[in-house]
Structure formats: C-alpha cells, structure tokens
Amino acid sequence: MRILYSFPHKIGAARICYTAWEQVRGLAAAGADVIVFPGAVSRALPENVRVRRTLAWGKLRIPYKLLGRMGACVLHDRIVARRLERMAGEIDIVHCWPLGSLETLKTAQRLGIPAVLERPNAHTRFCYETVAAECRRIGVDTPHHDYQPDRGVLAREEQEFEMAFRLLCPSEFTVKTFRKTGFAAEKLLRHTYGFDEKTFVPSLTPRENAKKFTALFVGVDAVRKGLHLALEAWLASPASHDGTLLVAGELSAEYKRRFAGQLSHSSVRLLGHRNDVPELMRQSDILLMPSIEEGFGLVCVEAIGSGCVPLVSDACTEECRDMYNSLVHRVGDVTTLQKHITNLFEDRSLLTDLRQACIRQRESLTWAAACIRLLNAYQVAMSQHSNVGREMVASPLPTPVEVRVAN
C-alpha cells in the first residue's frame, strides 16, 4: 500500500506529534510504502520512510511562531496539495491531520484518490461546548491547555470534515460525537492508538505487596482531563487517609488557586512535569483519568501496559473494559469514581485480578497492533471508495432537459 501521510506539525515531538510519529513508524514496519510530509521533524523516522519536510529546506526552517499555528498549517496544506498533484499515480491513499488538509483533501478528491482525516479528539464543536460548560460549572476560565473557542479553527475543521472521504476515529466516544452532529455511520472509520511496550512495562515486584496504596493522575490541568473530579473523588474516599495521589503534570496558577484546598491535602503530591511517567505507573496501583472529553486516552493504554489499573470515564477508550482490566464510570459521575477508588483500596484481591488482566492484554494494545488496525481501516476506505466510483459509472446519465430562453 502506497501512503501519503501529511502532518502539519513537528512530527516526533509531544502529544499528537508523538502519535503521528508512532503511526508512521508502525505503518512502515508493517510493510507499507510511506512518504510523509511533515511541517518539521523533531525525531528521526526509519530509513525506509521517505520524508519531505514542507516548512524547512536543508538547515533553513520557517519558525512556526512567525506564521502562527493557522498560517503554518495553511502553508503546509498548499505545499502538500501541489506535491500530491505531481504524485497522483504513485499514491493509493492519503492520510491527513486537522487544520492542515483542506486543499490536500480537495486535490485528492479531484484526482480520485481516497483521503482520510485523523480525528485525535471528538468533534471540535462538541469539545468547545463541553469544556465551556464545565468551566462555568467549576468557576474557572478555560486553562491554557484546553479548548479556547476559535471560530476560524472550527470553520476550517468543519470544512475538512465534509471534504474528507472518511474520518478516522480512534474511539467509540469520538464516533458518537460525530453521529450526534449528523455524520453518517459509513463516514466514520474506526481504528485505535497504542503504547510502546518497551517503555511501559509492569513492575517485577507485584503491587499487592506494596504497603502504601498509590493513585496516579497524568496530564496538565486541562478542564477536560478532569483533575478536579479526580481530587473530589479521591478526598471522599478512605484511600486518602492512608494512601497517596501523585499528580504528574503542570498546573496553572489559576487552577492552583481555585483548588488550593484539595491540592494541599496531605495525601496529594504535586510532581510537576515529569519525564519518568513509565516508572511512576509501575509504582502506582491505579490511574485516575475522569476525562469529560477524549479522542483516545493514550495514557490509559500506557497504564494497562504498565500493570497500573485505570479508573476512567467512559470518554477515554473502550480498551478500558469495566471489571476486566479497569473500572469505568460515566462522565462526571464522581460518586461512582469514589466508590471505585474505595473498592480497590479495600479489596486488594480485586486490584490484583484487574492488574493481571492488564498484563495479559498488553500485547494487543501496542503501537504495532494499532497500526495493523490502521492499515485495515485504509483498506476499508479504499474498497468503499472503489465501490462509490463503480456506482457512479454504472448510474445512468440524467435525461437532458430542454431549456427555452425567452427573447
């Protein structure tokens, strides 16, 4: 399969840049012929991947700050669209990312090439509305890591949603947000993300032998990640009397002021930004991730791979299966999350059973496994695109209508 992979940011950096990097590596390892057009490269890709940077020439690189995020994405998009025009006979499918894809998607459609658009989060309009409502509820401004409503971004993304042949959704939660917005089921293709099994490995020492019960939250203070919900549930549980909640991630000054009482509790340890998250997971019994919105809770499968039992909302990922490898609550249900924390604090045999299920399942959730599912999604898109083309050819032409023009 010949794949043109377009990514407008610094592939190999953090967050979605890391996701894109793992996807490209995994596709190449699975035998696909990948040419990737990133805005810039933060981490080297395998030698069998052809890399053509769009916002850099040799040692010269256009600063993203100079163009702004939207400007950089638009320029990247125009460059990729022109290059796709010249490569039409060499590409089987185009994989794009949000904000940097509108012209590329139009070009692919005109050339008859199926193009899919990655959806690393739920529908943007849903995200804006959900986060704004939660900010009003808890009395904070939207933190800097979260969704600041931007009409320009929303308008461009909604054009991309419509123009893409298919949308790649990494979770059923993402699918539901698009269905609620009116998208047909056949427009939405499922795939998943994964974790690095060499980095996220279980502890050799069983956690059930640990003297202190430890919970972990990983992420910034973005309202959608639900740290305030995790704090509320933790402090209402007897686990907070004898256990420890580790918070790994940067917190804004506003967030620290708003939740100063909870964050200063003796059972809560603020670690700030950390580069040793895999080790923290190995040292923890449970992961708390009560997100109100997610595309795919990457940290959840990393926890599973580490033998750290996820206690998550149903927005995170269906890879977290209630009472199998995780405990899952409905979005915003702090009471149930508190009960889940208490159950595992008091019932270590249940904690052990869930942990062992995590370890048994880990090999099916790696990036290698995720990229096989991604290739399968490509194959479905190509097959559906081919069928649409045949249907158009087979459809009879409409009967010409005589038009009379008045003198």
C-alpha positions, 0 to 999 in steps of 0.5 A, a space after each residue: 500500500 502506497 501512503 501519503 501521510 501529511 502532518 502539519 506539525 513537528 512530527 516526533 515531538 509531544 502529544 499528537 506529534 508523538 502519535 503521528 510519529 508512532 503511526 508512521 513508524 508502525 505503518 512502515 514496519 508493517 510493510 507499507 510504502 510511506 512518504 510523509 510530509 511533515 511541517 518539521 521533524 523533531 525525531 528521526 523516522 526509519 530509513 525506509 520512510 521517505 520524508 519531505 519536510 514542507 516548512 524547512 529546506 536543508 538547515 533553513 526552517 520557517 519558525 512556526 511562531 512567525 506564521 502562527 499555528 493557522 498560517 503554518 498549517 495553511 502553508 503546509 496544506 498548499 505545499 502538500 496539495 501541489 506535491 500530491 498533484 505531481 504524485 497522483 499515480 504513485 499514491 493509493 491513499 492519503 492520510 491527513 491531520 486537522 487544520 492542515 488538509 483542506 486543499 490536500 483533501 480537495 486535490 485528492 478528491 479531484 484526482 480520485 484518490 481516497 483521503 482520510 482525516 485523523 480525528 485525535 479528539 471528538 468533534 471540535 464543536 462538541 469539545 468547545 461546548 463541553 469544556 465551556 460548560 464545565 468551566 462555568 460549572 467549576 468557576 474557572 476560565 478555560 486553562 491554557 491547555 484546553 479548548 479556547 473557542 476559535 471560530 476560524 479553527 472550527 470553520 476550517 475543521 468543519 470544512 475538512 470534515 465534509 471534504 474528507 472521504 472518511 474520518 478516522 476515529 480512534 474511539 467509540 466516544 469520538 464516533 458518537 460525537 460525530 453521529 450526534 452532529 449528523 455524520 453518517 455511520 459509513 463516514 466514520 472509520 474506526 481504528 485505535 492508538 497504542 503504547 510502546 511496550 518497551 517503555 511501559 512495562 509492569 513492575 517485577 515486584 507485584 503491587 499487592 505487596 506494596 504497603 502504601 496504596 498509590 493513585 496516579 493522575 497524568 496530564 496538565 490541568 486541562 478542564 477536560 482531563 478532569 483533575 478536579 473530579 479526580 481530587 473530589 473523588 479521591 478526598 471522599 474516599 478512605 484511600 486518602 487517609 492512608 494512601 497517596 495521589 501523585 499528580 504528574 503534570 503542570 498546573 496553572 496558577 489559576 487552577 492552583 488557586 481555585 483548588 488550593 484546598 484539595 491540592 494541599 491535602 496531605 495525601 496529594 503530591 504535586 510532581 510537576 512535569 515529569 519525564 519518568 511517567 513509565 516508572 511512576 505507573 509501575 509504582 502506582 496501583 491505579 490511574 485516575 483519568 475522569 476525562 469529560 472529553 477524549 479522542 483516545 486516552 493514550 495514557 490509559 493504554 500506557 497504564 494497562 501496559 504498565 500493570 497500573 489499573 485505570 479508573 476512567 470515564 467512559 470518554 477515554 477508550 473502550 480498551 478500558 473494559 469495566 471489571 476486566 482490566 479497569 473500572 469505568 464510570 460515566 462522565 462526571 459521575 464522581 460518586 461512582 469514581 469514589 466508590 471505585 477508588 474505595 473498592 480497590 483500596 479495600 479489596 486488594 484481591 480485586 486490584 490484583 485480578 484487574 492488574 493481571 488482566 492488564 498484563 495479559 492484554 498488553 500485547 494487543 494494545 501496542 503501537 504495532 497492533 494499532 497500526 495493523 488496525 490502521 492499515 485495515 481501516 485504509 483498506 476499508 476506505 479504499 474498497 468503499 471508495 472503489 465501490 462509490 466510483 463503480 456506482 457512479 459509472 454504472 448510474 445512468 446519465 440524467 435525461 437532458 432537459 430542454 431549456 427555452 430562453 425567452 427573447 
